[in-house]
Amino acid sequence: MQEFFNQLISGLKATTIPEYIAVLAGIASVWYSRKENILVYPTGLLNTIIYIWLSFKYHLLGEASVNFYYTLMNMYGWYLWTRKDKQQQAIIQVRFSSAKEWLGQLSFFAFFYLSIFFALSYLKKAFAPGAIPWADALASASAFTGMWLMAKKKVESWYWWIITNICGMPLYFVKGLVFTSVYYFVLLILAIGGLTEWRRRAYLNRSND
């Protein structure tokens, strides 16, 4: 246990300014998403752009692809969340997924997990010996799914974020990005709160239909 705390303290001391900025922006982004506030997207863009650079630096190629995808989805989600009807009400409301949509989500996740896993298994041998294919692919594919669903304001996006955060904590810790590992723990707590809040909003929207 003492060794763990020593590694934690030394890792926090070694944290760079860009990583601090990315972490704070990421926490703000998740907080805003929980509140269904459009600021989730500009803060999210700041976070993802920095993490693309960090992921390449530490051979987390799956996470680099996730953050590139996040950047694109932040722009897409920003567009969707700002669309309004003739009464100036948001077109997209927080909703639960149907059984058919759940099947689509699982298929979406499986496709990206297998694609990223096999790609990283190849790259591990050829270019990136530090890669951890199964863990990186799990964190990446669940994040791909969560971001896609968040843009559509689906409650189930938070389940995928919870998986991503659980995977992210040990993945970044073993890479020496200790502050980011702690960041994923904070995101896990926020994701649980976000799930509770969005479930409440979805039930409210359902009752108003």
Protein Blocks (a to p, Z undefined) as FASTA:
>chain_A
ZZmmmmmmmmmmmpcfklmmmmmmmmmmmmmmmnopaklmmmmmmmmmmmmmmmmmnopa
klmmmmmmmmmmmmmmmmmmmpccfkopafbdcddddfklmmmmmmmmmmmmmmmmmmmm
mmmmmmmmmbcfklmmmmmmmmmmmmmmmmnopaklmmmmmmmmmmmmmmmmmnopamlm
mmmmmmmmmmmmmmmmmmmmmmmmmmmZZ
